[in-house]
Amino acid sequence: MTTTLTTAPVAPLLDRLFKQADEATSPALAGISREERERLMHSKTEYLKFYGMLKDLWLPVTRETGTLLYMLVRSARARNIVEFGTSFGISTLHLAAALRDNGGGHVISSEFEPSKVTQAREHLAEGGLADLVEIREGDALKTLASDLPDNIDLLLLDGAKSLYGDILSLVESRLRPGALIVADNADYSPDYLARVRAPDSRYLSVPFAEDVELSVRLG
C-alpha cells in the first residue's frame, strides 16, 4: 500500500532535502568555541541570536525520527498538530504527509528566521502539502501564545532547546488526554525532561530512539 510519504512528490523531495541538509555549513558557527555554543544553546535570553547564527544549517530531524512522526500522527489519527521549529520544513513535510493520509488536518508551525520560512513554504508547495500547514513567522513565545486549536493531538518540540518547557506551558491546556509530545534532542533540555518525567507531571514519558523523548498527556 502506497502512502503520501513514500511516493512522489514527497519521497523524492525529502531525498533531495536530506542531502542538502547533510551538505550545509555555517560560517558564523565556525568561529564560536564549543563552550560558547553550549552557553548560547542553554540561554533563555540569547536564543534568537544563537539560532540566527544557525540560519544556514537545516537542523532537521533524522530520517528515522521523520518516519516516527509520520507513524505517530497516523496511529493517533491526529488532526491538529503544533510544531516548534520549522527550519526548512523537513519535519513539517512528514507531519503534513501523515495528515493527508489521515484525511486532512492542520499543522501550526513556528519559525523565527524569515529565510527559512520562505524556503519551507516552497518545499511544502512542491510536496503538495501547503494547504495543510500554517507557518507562523517570529518568536514562538509570541506566535504560539494564541489562536491555537482547542484540542491538540501532537506537539513537536524541535526549536531552541532552552524553550521546550516554555512552549509546553503555552499549549499544555489545549493538549487533549492522550496527546503525544515529541521532543527532539531533548537531552539538551534537562529542565524539560525533569518536568515530563516527574511522577506527578500528568505525563508518561520515555526516551525513544537515540535522541527523542516521547511523552503522552495522561489527562
Helices and strands as residue ranges (DSSP letters): H 10-23, H 27-30, H 34-41, H 47-53, H 63-75, E 80-84, H 90-102, E 106-111, H 114-126, G 130-132, E 133-137, H 140-143, E 152-157, G 161-163, H 164-171, G 172-174, E 175-184, G 186-188, H 190-197, E 203-208, E 212-217
